[in-house]
Amino acid sequence: MSKPLILVNLKTYKEGMGNHAHTIATAAQTVAQESGITIGIAPSYIDLHPIARHFMIPVYAQHVDGSEPGAHTGQITVEAIKLAGANGSLINHSERRLTLADIESSIKSLQTHKLVAVVCTNNDITSAAAAALTPEYVAIEPPELIGSGVSVSKANPDIIKRSVTAVHTVNPKVKVLTGAGIQSGECVKIAVDLGTDGVLLASSVVKAQEPIKILRDLVSKF
């Protein structure tokens, strides 16, 4: 069985900021070293640089714009996150939806600078459309299950199957992640058995009293 990518989005939870972000990053690095499984985190922009500089795990921005450096007040450029130490970025998360043109622009800018693009989608149709833009990853997350505590791996396995098929039919080189409600090693194993390359999750790790225990559980089936 191939080893999955575990990507933890810290969002803007209070439990994922400042010293808390460092606690989660420490746990992620420890469990990654113990298990040999890649665990990345997507901290807030404020924490991105210190996390990237102090830890060896992959660090992703939560969003990036396709704008070139210049007069674009409030935009987050790929050059900026690369200088901060990011390995890549989420794009089009359900809480930060973009137009198709903006998604394409962000992917192209990331790839120009040799960073990883993780495009979030909400169904198999949008997953296929995203795959046509050739990001490194498409992450399927039914929005109704995000933060619900109900795992997409158990509640809606068919959408995972359809999305994997849709993505690989368009471009077999694009990898697939799944998210929404992922909270245990069993959830991760089901997702991988359904054909994905890993999971994208947030609250089950970020809001845990002891994030390291949840992370160890998430990798326990591999």
N, C-alpha and C positions, 0 to 999 in steps of 0.2 A: 504494500500500500504506500502510495506516495505521501510525503509529508506536506501538510497544508500550510498556507500563510494565515496567520492570525493577525488581523489588523484592528486595533482598538482606537475608536474615535472618541476623544475626550470631550468633544463638543464644547459648550461653555458652562458645563456643570461646575458648581462651586467645588465639588469633590475632585475636580480634574485640573485645578488651577494652582499655580505657584508651587509651594512645597508638596502639595498633593500630587501634582503632575510628576514631580521627581520621585515620589514614593511609587507611583504606578510604573514609571520608567525603570526604576530599580528592580521592581518585581518582574517586569517583562524581560529585562536583560538576564536576570537570574534564571528564570524558567527557560528562556531560550538556550542558555548555556547548558542547563541540565538535560534538556530534551533533544537538542539539535534541531528544533523547529523554529522557523523564522517568525518572530513576533514584532510587529511594528506598531507605532502609535502616531496618532494625529492630534497633537496638542493645539491649543489656541495660538494665534500669531505671537502673542507676547512671550509665550513659553517655548516657541519653536527653536529659537537660537540657543538658549541655554541647554535644552534637552539634547539637541543635535550635537553640541560640543562636549557634553559630559557623558554621553552614552554611546554604545556601539550598535544599538539596534536601529533599524530603518525608521526614519522620521518623515512623516507626510504633512503637508499643509491640508487644512480642511476645505480650502477653496483657492483657486487662482484664476486670474483674468488673463486673457490673451494679449493684453496691451503691451506695446513696447515702452521702455522707459521714456518719460517725458511729462507733458502737462496732462496728467490723468489723476487728479486729486482723488484719493480714496481707493484707487485701484490697487490690487495686489499683483505685482508682476512676477513672472517666472524668475527673472534675474534676482529679485529680492529674496524669494524663498531659497534659491540656490545659494546665494551668499550667506543666508542664515543656516545653511547646512542640510536643507531638506533633500530627501531622495526622490520625492515626487509629490503628487497632490491628488486629493479627491476632487471630482468635478461633478456638478449637477446632483449633489445630495438632495434628498427630498425636502430638506429644510433650506436649500439654496439652489432652487431650480434655475436653469439657464435656457436660452434659445438654442436651437440646433447650431446656428452660426457661431454662437459664443462657445459652445462645447467644442466645435471643430477648431476654433481659434486657440482655445486653451490647450487642447491636445497637441496641436502643431507646435505651439510655443514650448511646451514641456519637452517634446521629443527633439526639437532643435537644440535644446540645452541638455539633452541626454538624461532627462528625468522621467519618472514613471507616471503614467496617466491611469487613474482609476475612475472610470465613469460609472456613476450610479444610475440605475434604471428601476422602473417599477413593474414591468411585465415583459413577456417574451417579445412582443412587437418592438418596444423601445430598445430592448437588449440587442435585437438584430440590427436596428438602425445605428446603435452605438458601435457595434462591431464593425460596421462598414467604414467607420472613421479610424479604425486600426489603433485603438489604445492598447496598452499592455494588459489591462484588466477591465472587465465589465462586472459591476457588483449589483446583483438583483436584490432589491429590498421592497417587498410589498408595503406601502406606507401605513396601511391599517394595522400592521403587526409591529411596527417600530416602537420600542419602549413598552410593549404590551406584556412582556414576560412570556408570551406564547411564541414558540420557535417556528419560523417558517419551514424548517426541516421536517417538523411533525405536522403542522397545521395545513401546509400547502406544498407538499413535495412535488406535485405535478407542475407547478409554476417553475420550480427549479429544473426539472427534466426538460420542459419545453424551452426554457431560456438557454440551457446548455446546448440543446440541439439547434436553436435559432442562431446562437452566436457562432458555433462551429460550422454551421452550414454556410454562413457568410464569410467567416475567416477562422480557420481551425487553429491559427496561431494565437488568437486572443484567449487569455485565461479568464475563468469565471469565478467570482466570489459570490457568496450569498450572505444576506444579513436579515435583521429584524427578529428580535426575540431570542437570539442565540445565547445560551447560558450554561451549557455543559459540554463535556467531552462527547456525550452521546449525540448531541445536536451537531457537533462538528463532524463526527464520523458519518452520520446520515447524509450530511451535505456532501462530503467527499465521495461516499458510495453512490450518490446521485450524479456524480460527474464533475463537481466543482473542484477548484484548486485551493479553496480555503474559505474563510469567513470574515465579514466585517461586522463588528459589534461595538456596543458602547456601554449602556447603563449597567449591565450585569457585572462588568469589571469596575467601571468608574465609581459606582455607588456602593461597592462592596466594602464591608468593614475591613477585610483583609484581601486585597486584590490578588495577592500571590496565591492564595488558596483557589480562587476561581480560575486563574491562569493555569495552575497545575492540573486542575480538573479538565480544562479545555484541551489540553494536549495529552491527556491520560490514555487515550485509545490508540496512540501512534508510537 
